[in-house]
Amino acid sequence: MTPQQAFAQDIITMYTEMGLPAFYVVVQFFKMNDNNVFIGESFRKSDQPPFIRIVINHIAIHVPDVDALYHRATSRINQVVRPHVTDKGYDFEYHVDETERRLWKRNRTIPPPFKSEVEQLWAKENRAIAYDGAYPPTLEVSLNLE
């Protein structure tokens, strides 16, 4: 298993332990050349430890606006990042964006509510499955931009 595969697997495990389907988790790695990473006032030099920028997008679930729960979420992220990034001495930062769930579709399908029977079926099958309410009624929206 490559280091990227091991890191991706630990990320996927973090979310599947919460009951989310594994296919909800998308992990992408982009390697940047040193001359493409500018931090502060200088380019990253090849003799410096790599800088890892982690962007996390929560769509299926959101952390409630409670400081203790934010701390719990970032502590769990820290645990996942530690063996793959922190313990290797890499410089890094991460942030979590939370996308409005109503703006999310999976293969044109409205994902089922969190922890619903349908979502549990999606997790078991590891794929989107049509269900009543999966497709929104056609809405005619007029945008008056004048």
C-alpha positions as CSV (number, residue, x, y, z in Angstrom):
1,M,0.0,0.0,0.0
2,T,1.4,3.4,-0.9
3,P,1.6,6.2,1.6
4,Q,-1.3,8.0,-0.3
5,Q,-3.4,4.9,-0.2
6,A,-2.8,4.4,3.6
7,F,-3.7,8.1,4.3
8,A,-6.8,7.9,2.1
9,Q,-7.9,4.7,3.8
10,D,-7.5,6.3,7.3
11,I,-9.6,9.3,6.1
12,I,-12.3,7.0,4.7
13,T,-12.4,5.0,7.9
14,M,-12.9,8.3,9.9
15,Y,-16.1,9.0,8.0
16,T,-17.4,5.4,7.7
17,E,-17.1,5.0,11.5
18,M,-19.7,7.8,11.6
19,G,-22.0,5.7,9.4
20,L,-21.4,7.5,6.1
21,P,-21.0,5.5,2.9
22,A,-17.4,5.1,1.9
23,F,-18.2,6.4,-1.6
24,Y,-19.1,9.8,-0.1
25,V,-15.4,10.2,0.7
26,V,-13.3,11.5,-2.1
27,V,-9.5,12.0,-1.5
28,Q,-7.3,13.7,-4.1
29,F,-3.6,14.3,-3.9
30,F,-1.9,17.1,-5.9
31,K,1.9,17.3,-5.9
32,M,3.1,20.9,-6.5
33,N,6.6,21.8,-7.7
34,D,8.6,23.9,-5.2
35,N,8.4,26.9,-7.5
36,N,4.6,26.7,-7.3
37,V,4.3,26.9,-3.6
38,F,4.6,30.4,-2.1
39,I,4.2,30.8,1.6
40,G,4.6,34.2,3.3
41,E,7.3,36.0,1.5
42,S,9.2,33.2,-0.2
43,F,8.9,30.1,-2.4
44,R,9.2,26.8,-0.7
45,K,12.7,25.4,-1.1
46,S,13.5,21.9,-2.1
47,D,15.6,21.4,1.1
48,Q,12.6,22.2,3.3
49,P,10.1,19.6,4.5
50,P,7.1,19.4,2.2
51,F,4.2,21.7,2.9
52,I,0.9,19.8,2.9
53,R,-2.3,21.8,2.4
54,I,-5.4,19.7,3.4
55,V,-8.9,20.9,2.3
56,I,-11.8,19.1,3.7
57,N,-15.4,19.6,2.4
58,H,-18.2,18.4,4.6
59,I,-21.4,18.0,2.7
60,A,-23.2,15.0,4.0
61,I,-22.9,16.1,7.6
62,H,-22.0,19.4,9.4
63,V,-20.5,20.0,12.8
64,P,-23.0,21.8,15.0
65,D,-21.9,25.3,16.0
66,V,-20.7,24.2,19.5
67,D,-17.1,24.8,20.4
68,A,-16.7,21.4,22.1
69,L,-17.9,19.6,19.0
70,Y,-15.5,21.7,16.8
71,H,-12.7,20.7,19.1
72,R,-13.7,17.1,19.0
73,A,-13.9,17.2,15.1
74,T,-10.5,18.8,14.8
75,S,-9.0,16.4,17.4
76,R,-10.2,13.5,15.3
77,I,-8.7,15.1,12.1
78,N,-5.4,15.6,14.0
79,Q,-5.4,11.8,14.9
80,V,-5.8,10.9,11.2
81,V,-3.2,13.4,10.0
82,R,-0.6,12.5,12.7
83,P,1.0,9.4,11.3
84,H,0.9,10.5,7.7
85,V,2.0,14.2,8.0
86,T,2.8,15.4,11.5
87,D,5.0,12.5,12.6
88,K,7.0,12.9,9.3
89,G,7.9,16.5,10.2
90,Y,6.0,18.0,7.3
91,D,4.6,21.6,7.5
92,F,0.9,21.5,7.0
93,E,-2.4,23.2,7.6
94,Y,-6.0,22.2,7.1
95,H,-9.4,23.7,7.0
96,V,-12.9,22.4,6.8
97,D,-15.6,23.9,4.6
98,E,-19.2,22.9,5.1
99,T,-21.2,23.0,1.9
100,E,-25.0,23.5,2.0
101,R,-26.4,20.0,1.6
102,R,-29.2,21.1,-0.6
103,L,-26.7,22.0,-3.3
104,W,-25.3,18.5,-3.4
105,K,-26.3,15.6,-5.7
106,R,-24.8,12.2,-6.3
107,N,-25.4,11.0,-9.9
108,R,-28.3,13.5,-10.1
109,T,-29.8,12.0,-7.0
110,I,-30.6,13.8,-3.8
111,P,-28.7,11.9,-1.1
112,P,-30.9,10.5,1.7
113,P,-30.9,12.1,5.1
114,F,-28.0,11.3,7.5
115,K,-28.4,8.0,9.2
116,S,-31.7,7.2,7.5
117,E,-32.5,3.6,6.4
118,V,-31.8,4.6,2.8
119,E,-28.4,6.1,3.7
120,Q,-27.6,2.9,5.7
121,L,-28.4,0.9,2.5
122,W,-26.2,3.2,0.5
123,A,-23.4,2.5,3.0
124,K,-23.9,-1.2,2.8
125,E,-24.1,-1.3,-1.0
126,N,-21.4,1.4,-1.3
127,R,-23.3,3.1,-4.1
128,A,-26.2,5.5,-4.8
129,I,-29.5,3.6,-5.1
130,A,-32.7,5.2,-6.4
131,Y,-35.4,5.7,-3.7
132,D,-38.6,7.6,-3.3
133,G,-37.6,11.3,-3.1
134,A,-34.3,10.8,-4.8
135,Y,-35.1,13.0,-7.7
136,P,-36.6,16.4,-7.1
137,P,-39.7,17.5,-9.0
138,T,-38.9,19.7,-12.0
139,L,-38.9,23.3,-11.0
140,E,-39.1,26.1,-13.4
141,V,-37.0,28.9,-12.1
142,S,-37.0,32.3,-13.7
143,L,-34.0,34.5,-12.9
144,N,-34.8,38.1,-13.5
145,L,-31.4,39.7,-13.8
146,E,-32.6,43.1,-15.0
